[in-house]
Amino acid sequence: MAQSYESYQNAAEQRAREANEAVHKLRQKAGEAAETAAREGEKALRAAGETAEDAFAATKRFVREQPYVAIGAVVVAACAIGALWKMSSGRRDTDLLSRVSDYVEPGYRALRRRI
């Protein structure tokens, strides 16, 4: 049974309409997903801003209420960072234990000589 040219044309047009509808639905879904992502991103950005503001306010209040403790915390953090930097700027091929041993050993030997 041979189909006529019109039946092929009708079938092709039907498939084209279905494809257009599918593309339209996909565009709609993609647009909705983009809008949802934008809304969620705005919410996350607002929440992060509020958290940063709260942290800044709490830090500011702490520094005003206890300035010496805040200064001490900064000094301790700076010393720790400086010590880590100093330890890592030297020899990079040895591990932490051998670096500490190399640092402590000369003082230990000098102490033993004095005793």
C-alpha positions as CSV (number, residue, x, y, z in Angstrom):
1,M,0.0,0.0,0.0
2,A,1.5,3.2,-1.1
3,Q,0.9,6.4,0.7
4,S,0.2,9.5,-1.1
5,Y,2.3,12.7,-1.1
6,E,-0.4,14.5,1.0
7,S,-0.3,11.8,3.7
8,Y,3.6,12.1,3.9
9,Q,3.2,15.9,4.0
10,N,0.5,15.7,6.7
11,A,2.7,13.4,8.8
12,A,5.7,15.6,8.4
13,E,3.7,18.7,9.4
14,Q,2.3,16.8,12.4
15,R,5.8,15.9,13.5
16,A,7.0,19.5,13.0
17,R,4.1,20.7,15.2
18,E,5.0,18.2,17.9
19,A,8.6,19.2,17.7
20,N,7.7,22.9,18.0
21,E,5.5,22.2,21.0
22,A,8.3,20.2,22.6
23,V,10.8,23.0,22.0
24,H,8.3,25.5,23.4
25,K,7.8,23.4,26.5
26,L,11.6,23.0,27.0
27,R,12.1,26.8,26.6
28,Q,9.4,27.4,29.2
29,K,11.0,24.9,31.6
30,A,14.5,26.4,31.0
31,G,13.1,29.9,31.7
32,E,11.4,28.7,34.9
33,A,14.6,27.0,36.0
34,A,16.6,30.2,35.3
35,E,14.1,32.3,37.2
36,T,14.2,29.9,40.1
37,A,18.0,29.8,40.2
38,A,18.1,33.6,40.1
39,R,15.6,33.9,43.0
40,E,17.5,31.3,45.0
41,G,20.8,33.1,44.3
42,E,19.3,36.4,45.4
43,K,18.1,34.7,48.6
44,A,21.5,33.2,49.3
45,L,23.3,36.5,48.6
46,R,20.9,38.3,51.0
47,A,21.5,35.7,53.6
48,A,25.2,35.8,53.2
49,G,25.1,39.6,53.5
50,E,23.0,39.5,56.7
51,T,25.4,36.9,58.1
52,A,28.4,39.1,57.3
53,E,26.7,42.1,58.9
54,D,25.8,40.1,62.0
55,A,29.4,38.8,62.3
56,F,30.8,42.3,61.8
57,A,28.4,43.7,64.5
58,A,29.3,40.9,66.9
59,T,33.0,41.4,66.3
60,K,32.7,45.1,66.8
61,R,30.8,44.7,70.0
62,F,33.3,42.2,71.3
63,V,36.2,44.5,70.5
64,R,34.5,47.4,72.3
65,E,33.6,45.3,75.4
66,Q,37.0,43.4,75.7
67,P,39.7,45.3,73.8
68,Y,42.6,43.6,75.5
69,V,41.3,40.1,74.8
70,A,40.8,41.1,71.2
71,I,44.3,42.5,70.9
72,G,45.7,39.3,72.5
73,A,43.8,37.1,70.1
74,V,45.2,39.1,67.1
75,V,48.7,38.8,68.5
76,V,48.4,35.1,69.0
77,A,47.0,34.6,65.5
78,A,49.8,36.7,64.0
79,C,52.4,34.8,65.9
80,A,51.0,31.5,64.8
81,I,50.8,32.6,61.2
82,G,54.4,34.0,61.4
83,A,55.7,30.8,62.9
84,L,54.0,28.7,60.3
85,W,55.4,31.0,57.6
86,K,58.9,30.9,59.0
87,M,58.8,27.1,59.3
88,S,57.6,26.7,55.7
89,S,60.0,29.2,54.2
90,G,63.1,27.2,55.0
91,R,63.6,23.7,53.8
92,R,60.5,22.3,52.1
93,D,61.7,18.7,51.7
94,T,61.6,17.7,55.4
95,D,58.5,17.0,57.5
96,L,57.4,19.0,60.5
97,L,58.9,16.7,63.1
98,S,62.4,16.9,61.7
99,R,62.1,20.7,61.4
100,V,61.0,21.0,65.0
101,S,63.8,18.6,66.0
102,D,66.4,20.6,64.1
103,Y,65.2,23.8,65.8
104,V,65.2,22.3,69.4
105,E,68.3,20.1,69.1
106,P,71.0,22.8,69.3
107,G,69.4,24.3,72.4
108,Y,69.1,20.9,74.0
109,R,72.8,20.1,73.3
110,A,73.9,23.4,74.8
111,L,71.7,22.8,77.9
112,R,73.2,19.3,78.3
113,R,76.8,20.8,78.2
114,R,75.9,23.2,80.9
115,I,74.6,20.5,83.2
